[in-house]
Amino acid sequence: MCLIVYQEGRMGKPLGNRNMGLSKSVEERALSKKMEDDQKKQPAGPAPYFHKDCISNILIWLPLESLPSSRFVCKPWYNIINSRTFIDSHFRRSESVLIFLKSVSRGRSYPYSRPDPFSMTSMPEEQGNTFSVEVALLQSNLKTVPIFGPHVTGSSSKFFIQFMEFKEGKIKVGKYNVSCLGNIRATCNGLILLDNHVKKGLIVMNPVTRKLITLPLGTLCNYHKESYGFALNHVTGDYKLVHLFRDEFEYVTCETLDLATRSWRAVNGPSFGLFNWFGHAPVSAIGALHWIPQLDNSDFIVSMEVENERFHCIPLPHRCTTHDRVIEMGGLVCFVTHEDLNIDIWNLKSVPEGIWTKQYSITKGSLIDMVPLFSLRISGDVIFRRKEDGSFHAYDFKSEVMREFEMDKERNLSSGSYLPHVNSLLSWTPSHHVSD
């Protein structure tokens, strides 16, 4: 019996079941081939399908480690990620972290101590995707720098640059896959200041983008008798390094370097007798750098305005003790001090005025050995570390709760201090400066 096919009210030709199945299979293959050909003709980039603002909003949520490589997916993505708008947006939504150095061979961390870059002890192999600062410098200076021995490319004092991020009550250790021999001297807007052991000097680097520049070394000095500050001059738009050091006559002298010129020049330093030590890294806020100049019982801070390079001695509202610190918080300079069983926070809005205002008093969960490290720039929580057990705590001003963080798997972190940092795509060039 034949199957009669009716289509659109007309009688079709009689076909057998077998012939009809064959015809349908041919049509499906033809349709599939047509779809494949159409896809091949379509542009490879995503731009024709999504507006660049939509792509930008998606890319900005990518994990930190994915952003640098995502630039090379296609030209539209490259232009978006390298644009001033995207870099600014990414910076503004990036939370603060703590950056530190971890020894490649011994598993130790050196957040703010002097490593020995010339130890000849053997070192385990690094991962293939690790970016070595010294190897990058050697490759760019092969004509002018002599070939170095194992102490440069295979030292037990080589370090990984890592960071700690604080999220949802937990601490996670993040990795840039960047190694170096030198110490981190200072940080600013995602840039770090490193020692340069290939050529005597300094390095400014963004560990996320891995871009770096070399700078000349300032006046040579004992490591424990100097301090480096790193700040953005919002008036000129240039980054500035400030080097304080104690000279042979025990005077504290100052020299500065603008990254635009890459040359040091001497400036008038602080008054004689203000500094007794350089143990705490300076804090950058309200257009100035701020130091606590005494190990204990200091009743003032020393501030230097970045634009006019003037030093000021600003009295503190209370004498600074061992566990007190100056931090940047919400764009202001804050003095975090222990008062009996409470922790009081005072802010300073202007260097010339020198007037402190009491902003908060932490009465719940505070302990005498809690050292304030920094303030999270997005959530506003203040991060503390206890001297007794090295545990990290955060105070939430909205809920008025002090909570302890759970540590990541890697708990072999140093008992020393860490440097506040922001993972960003910023560079030292004017086109990449964060806009006000």
C-alpha distance (Angstrom), angle and dihedral (degrees) to the residues before:
residue distance angle dihedral
M1 . . .
C2 3.79 . .
L3 3.80 125.1 .
I4 3.79 111.5 -124.7
V5 3.89 111.6 -147.6
Y6 3.81 117.7 -154.5
Q7 3.77 118.1 -163.9
E8 3.84 127.0 -179.9
G9 3.81 91.6 -15.7
R10 3.79 94.6 -53.9
M11 3.77 128.0 111.9
G12 3.80 111.5 -114.1
K13 3.75 130.3 -153.1
P14 3.78 115.5 -81.9
L15 3.82 112.0 -103.3
G16 3.73 132.4 -178.8
N17 3.81 121.1 -118.2
R18 3.76 90.8 -111.9
N19 3.79 96.0 51.9
M20 3.79 91.5 47.2
G21 3.83 92.9 52.7
L22 3.81 89.9 49.4
S23 3.77 92.1 51.6
K24 3.80 92.0 49.4
S25 3.82 91.6 50.5
V26 3.81 91.1 52.2
E27 3.80 91.1 50.4
E28 3.80 92.3 49.8
R29 3.81 92.2 51.2
A30 3.78 90.9 48.8
L31 3.81 91.4 50.1
S32 3.81 91.9 47.8
K33 3.81 91.6 50.6
K34 3.80 90.7 49.3
M35 3.82 90.6 52.8
E36 3.80 91.2 49.7
D37 3.81 91.3 50.1
D38 3.81 90.8 49.1
Q39 3.83 91.3 51.4
K40 3.80 91.5 50.8
K41 3.79 90.0 53.0
Q42 3.83 92.1 52.9
P43 3.85 117.9 97.1
A44 3.81 115.6 -97.9
G45 3.83 96.3 -133.1
P46 3.81 125.0 82.8
A47 3.81 94.5 -130.6
P48 3.85 97.2 94.8
Y49 3.82 90.7 57.1
F50 3.81 103.5 39.8
H51 3.77 132.9 35.0
K52 3.80 112.8 -111.9
D53 3.82 90.7 -116.4
C54 3.79 89.0 58.1
I55 3.81 91.3 49.4
S56 3.81 89.8 47.4
N57 3.81 91.6 52.9
I58 3.80 89.7 52.0
L59 3.81 96.5 44.9
I60 3.79 93.5 49.9
W61 3.81 89.5 65.8
L62 3.80 94.3 54.5
P63 3.82 116.7 116.9
L64 3.79 113.9 -91.2
E65 3.81 94.1 -111.7
S66 3.82 91.5 54.5
L67 3.80 99.2 53.9
P68 3.83 101.2 75.3
S69 3.83 93.3 50.8
S70 3.83 92.6 41.1
R71 3.79 89.1 67.8
F72 3.80 89.2 72.7
V73 3.81 97.8 52.3
C74 3.79 90.7 93.0
K75 3.79 140.9 -27.6
P76 3.85 95.9 -96.8
W77 3.81 90.5 53.6
Y78 3.80 90.6 47.1
N79 3.79 91.4 53.2
I80 3.81 92.8 46.3
I81 3.83 96.8 49.0
N82 3.81 92.5 45.2
S83 3.79 94.5 47.4
R84 3.79 121.5 111.3
T85 3.83 90.8 -124.7
F86 3.81 93.9 54.7
I87 3.83 94.0 44.5
D88 3.81 91.2 50.1
S89 3.81 92.6 46.8
H90 3.79 92.3 48.3
F91 3.81 91.4 49.1
R92 3.80 93.7 49.7
R93 3.80 93.5 53.0
S94 3.83 95.1 42.9
E95 3.79 114.6 107.8
S96 3.79 122.9 -137.7
V97 3.80 119.8 -95.9
L98 3.79 136.6 -179.0
I99 3.79 115.5 -111.6
F100 3.81 122.9 -154.4
L101 3.81 144.8 155.0
K102 3.78 124.3 -105.6
S103 3.79 122.0 -164.5
V104 3.80 113.3 -114.7
S105 3.79 95.4 -147.7
R106 3.78 108.2 30.3
G107 3.79 102.4 32.3
R108 3.80 92.4 -123.2
S109 3.77 125.9 136.0
Y110 3.79 126.2 -134.7
P111 3.78 107.9 -170.7
Y112 3.79 96.3 165.3
S113 3.77 110.9 -3.4
R114 3.77 135.5 104.0
P115 3.84 113.1 -94.8
D116 3.79 123.4 -156.0
P117 3.82 103.7 -121.0
F118 3.79 96.2 -173.7
S119 3.80 104.0 58.4
M120 3.81 109.9 134.7
T121 3.81 95.9 -150.4
S122 3.79 113.0 127.1
M123 3.78 119.0 -100.7
P124 3.81 130.1 -149.4
E125 3.76 118.8 -109.2
E126 3.80 116.9 -85.1
Q127 3.77 122.7 -133.2
G128 3.77 116.2 -88.1
N129 3.80 94.1 -115.3
T130 3.81 94.3 52.8
F131 3.79 114.6 121.9
S132 3.80 110.8 -140.4
V133 3.80 114.5 -155.2
E134 3.81 92.5 -155.7
V135 3.81 94.4 48.1
A136 3.81 89.7 50.0
L137 3.81 90.0 51.8
L138 3.79 92.6 47.5
Q139 3.80 91.6 51.0
S140 3.79 91.0 51.6
N141 3.82 93.5 45.5
L142 3.81 103.7 39.7
K143 3.80 92.4 125.5
T144 3.79 95.6 50.4
V145 3.81 105.4 27.6
P146 3.82 121.5 68.6
I147 3.78 117.6 -123.0
F148 3.80 108.1 -91.1
G149 3.76 125.8 -141.5
P150 3.82 131.0 -127.0
H151 3.80 92.1 -62.0
V152 3.81 89.4 75.3
T153 3.77 104.2 38.8
G154 3.81 100.0 26.4
S155 3.79 113.1 31.7
S156 3.78 129.2 143.0
S157 3.80 86.0 -136.9
K158 3.77 94.0 65.2
F159 3.78 113.7 121.7
F160 3.77 139.4 -157.8
I161 3.79 115.4 -132.5
Q162 3.80 107.3 -130.4
F163 3.79 139.0 163.7
M164 3.78 140.6 -151.4
E165 3.78 121.3 -134.1
F166 3.79 124.2 -164.9
K167 3.81 114.9 -142.5
E168 3.80 133.9 157.8
G169 3.78 94.5 -17.7
K170 3.81 94.5 -48.7
I171 3.79 135.6 100.3
K172 3.78 117.1 -137.6
V173 3.80 123.3 -169.3
G174 3.80 111.0 -136.4
K175 3.79 126.4 -161.2
Y176 3.80 131.8 -150.0
N177 3.84 93.4 -170.9
V178 3.80 86.5 -126.2
S179 3.81 122.8 134.5
C180 3.80 130.3 -167.9
L181 3.78 142.7 167.6
G182 3.78 98.7 -140.6
N183 3.77 133.6 76.5
I184 3.82 126.7 -103.5
R185 3.80 105.0 -111.6
A186 3.82 101.8 178.1
T187 3.82 143.9 -17.8
C188 3.81 135.8 -141.9
N189 3.84 131.6 172.5
G190 3.80 94.1 -23.0
L191 3.82 94.4 -42.9
I192 3.80 122.5 111.9
L193 3.79 132.0 -157.7
L194 3.82 112.7 -134.9
D195 3.78 136.6 -178.2
N196 3.79 113.4 -108.4
H197 3.80 112.2 -140.5
V198 3.81 96.3 172.2
K199 3.77 91.5 64.8
K200 3.78 119.3 10.9
G201 3.76 101.5 -100.1
L202 3.78 145.0 70.0
I203 3.80 136.6 -71.5
V204 3.78 130.8 -145.6
M205 3.77 110.2 -157.6
N206 3.79 142.8 167.7
P207 3.84 104.4 -142.0
V208 3.82 91.7 -160.0
T209 3.82 97.6 54.6
R210 3.85 92.3 25.8
K211 3.78 90.9 -136.8
L212 3.80 114.8 145.3
I213 3.78 144.2 172.3
T214 3.79 130.4 -160.6
L215 3.79 123.3 -126.2
P216 3.80 132.6 -169.2
L217 3.79 118.1 -100.5
G218 3.78 116.1 -108.8
T219 3.79 125.5 -138.5
L220 3.80 110.9 -28.5
C221 3.78 112.5 -114.7
N222 3.79 143.2 158.5
Y223 3.78 107.9 -78.6
H224 3.80 93.3 -124.5
K225 3.79 92.5 50.4
E226 3.80 98.6 59.5
S227 3.80 142.3 62.9
Y228 3.80 132.8 -161.7
G229 3.79 124.7 -149.7
F230 3.82 124.8 -168.3
A231 3.80 121.5 -164.8
L232 3.80 144.4 152.4
N233 3.78 116.3 -115.2
H234 3.81 100.5 -138.6
V235 3.81 91.3 -166.1
T236 3.82 97.4 57.6
G237 3.81 97.5 21.3
D238 3.82 91.9 -127.9
Y239 3.79 129.2 124.1
K240 3.78 117.0 -119.1
L241 3.80 134.6 -159.9
V242 3.79 119.2 -151.1
H243 3.80 119.4 -161.1
L244 3.81 119.5 -166.4
F245 3.79 117.1 -175.1
R246 3.79 140.1 161.6
D247 3.80 112.2 -115.6
E248 3.78 128.8 -149.8
F249 3.82 90.9 -85.1
E250 3.85 91.2 53.5
Y251 3.80 92.7 -109.7
V252 3.80 116.5 138.5
T253 3.79 105.0 -123.8
C254 3.79 128.8 -169.4
E255 3.79 134.5 -147.8
T256 3.81 128.8 172.9
L257 3.80 136.4 -157.9
D258 3.80 127.4 -159.9
L259 3.79 111.1 -149.9
A260 3.80 88.4 -140.2
T261 3.83 91.6 64.6
R262 3.83 100.1 23.8
S263 3.80 92.9 -148.1
W264 3.80 131.3 116.2
R265 3.76 124.5 -126.7
A266 3.79 131.6 -178.4
V267 3.81 120.2 -114.4
N268 3.78 133.0 -178.9
G269 3.78 108.3 -78.1
P270 3.82 130.8 -148.8
S271 3.78 121.2 -67.4
F272 3.79 117.8 -78.9
G273 3.80 115.2 -86.6
L274 3.81 98.7 20.5
F275 3.82 95.6 106.8
N276 3.78 123.0 59.1
W277 3.80 97.1 163.0
F278 3.84 145.0 -1.7
G279 3.79 100.1 -138.6
H280 3.81 98.9 127.3
A281 3.81 121.9 60.8
P282 3.82 111.9 -122.6
V283 3.80 120.3 -102.5
S284 3.82 120.3 -129.3
A285 3.82 116.2 -143.0
I286 3.84 142.1 124.7
G287 3.81 91.2 20.7
A288 3.80 95.7 -56.9
L289 3.80 145.5 82.3
H290 3.80 117.3 -119.3
W291 3.82 129.6 -157.4
I292 3.79 133.7 -173.0
P293 3.81 97.5 -140.1
Q294 3.82 100.2 -165.5
L295 3.78 133.0 63.8
D296 3.81 91.3 -134.4
N297 3.80 140.2 -8.1
S298 3.79 95.2 27.7
D299 3.79 112.6 162.6
F300 3.81 96.5 -168.9
I301 3.80 143.0 34.6
V302 3.80 127.9 -135.3
S303 3.83 115.5 -130.1
M304 3.80 130.8 -173.6
E305 3.80 120.1 -161.6
V306 3.80 106.9 -132.0
E307 3.81 97.3 -146.0
N308 3.83 101.7 47.5
E309 3.84 96.5 21.5
R310 3.80 94.3 -132.1
F311 3.80 121.2 152.3
H312 3.80 123.6 -136.8
C313 3.79 133.0 -171.6
I314 3.81 107.1 -143.5
P315 3.84 119.4 -169.0
L316 3.81 115.2 -130.0
P317 3.82 121.9 -129.4
H318 3.83 88.4 -124.0
R319 3.78 133.7 15.3
C320 3.80 111.1 -88.7
T321 3.81 115.0 -118.0
T322 3.81 133.1 -167.7
H323 3.81 96.4 -79.5
D324 3.82 97.8 40.3
R325 3.79 123.1 101.1
V326 3.79 144.8 175.9
I327 3.83 113.8 -122.7
E328 3.81 138.2 170.6
M329 3.79 111.8 -109.1
G330 3.79 125.9 173.4
G331 3.80 91.0 -17.1
L332 3.82 93.0 -54.0
V333 3.78 133.7 101.5
C334 3.80 109.7 -108.1
F335 3.79 129.1 -166.4
V336 3.82 109.6 -151.5
T337 3.79 109.9 -161.8
H338 3.80 136.4 171.7
E339 3.78 112.9 -122.3
D340 3.81 110.4 -175.8
L341 3.86 103.9 -58.6
N342 3.80 94.1 -20.6
I343 3.81 132.3 81.3
D344 3.80 114.0 -136.2
I345 3.81 124.4 -161.1
W346 3.80 120.0 -154.6
N347 3.82 123.7 -175.7
L348 3.78 132.6 -150.1
K349 3.81 117.5 -153.9
S350 3.80 100.4 -179.6
V351 3.80 134.1 26.9
P352 3.84 98.1 -150.6
E353 3.82 92.2 49.7
G354 3.80 94.2 45.2
I355 3.82 93.7 -163.3
W356 3.82 118.5 150.8
T357 3.81 122.0 -153.8
K358 3.79 123.2 -163.4
Q359 3.80 106.2 -122.4
Y360 3.82 107.0 170.0
S361 3.78 141.9 6.2
I362 3.82 116.7 -156.2
T363 3.79 107.5 -150.4
K364 3.82 100.8 161.2
G365 3.79 124.1 72.6
S366 3.79 96.4 -6.1
L367 3.82 119.4 143.8
I368 3.78 129.6 -168.8
D369 3.83 94.4 -119.0
M370 3.82 96.3 52.3
V371 3.81 108.6 120.6
P372 3.83 114.6 -160.4
L373 3.82 110.9 -130.4
F374 3.81 106.2 176.3
S375 3.80 145.1 -45.3
L376 3.80 123.6 -100.6
R377 3.79 104.9 -115.8
I378 3.85 95.9 -145.7
S379 3.82 105.1 36.4
G380 3.81 95.4 27.7
D381 3.83 93.9 -135.8
V382 3.80 116.0 148.4
I383 3.81 114.3 -129.2
F384 3.81 118.2 -142.2
R385 3.78 132.5 -175.6
R386 3.77 123.2 -154.4
K387 3.79 117.6 -130.2
E388 3.80 92.5 -149.3
D389 3.81 101.2 60.4
G390 3.82 105.7 1.2
S391 3.81 93.0 -116.2
F392 3.80 120.1 153.5
H393 3.80 123.4 -129.7
A394 3.81 135.5 -178.2
Y395 3.77 129.1 -154.2
D396 3.81 115.4 -145.6
F397 3.80 108.6 -154.5
K398 3.81 93.7 -163.4
S399 3.80 96.4 55.9
E400 3.83 93.3 25.6
V401 3.80 90.2 -132.8
M402 3.81 129.5 139.6
R403 3.80 110.1 -150.6
E404 3.79 133.0 -177.7
F405 3.81 120.2 -128.4
E406 3.77 124.4 -125.8
M407 3.78 111.1 -125.2
D408 3.79 125.5 -123.0
K409 3.81 120.4 -116.8
E410 3.80 90.0 -87.4
R411 3.75 103.9 72.0
N412 3.79 96.0 155.7
L413 3.78 92.0 104.0
S414 3.77 125.4 141.5
S415 3.78 125.2 -91.0
G416 3.80 89.3 -136.6
S417 3.78 130.2 88.6
Y418 3.79 127.6 -74.7
L419 3.79 131.5 -146.6
P420 3.82 121.6 -114.0
H421 3.80 111.5 -119.5
V422 3.80 142.4 169.6
N423 3.80 121.3 -142.4
S424 3.79 104.1 -132.1
L425 3.80 144.1 148.1
L426 3.80 92.5 -124.4
S427 3.77 123.1 131.1
W428 3.80 133.7 -163.2
T429 3.81 91.6 -109.6
P430 3.83 116.6 103.1
S431 3.82 92.5 -118.1
H432 3.82 89.8 60.7
H433 3.81 98.6 45.5
V434 3.76 115.0 120.3
S435 3.79 110.2 -105.8
D436 3.80 121.3 -127.1
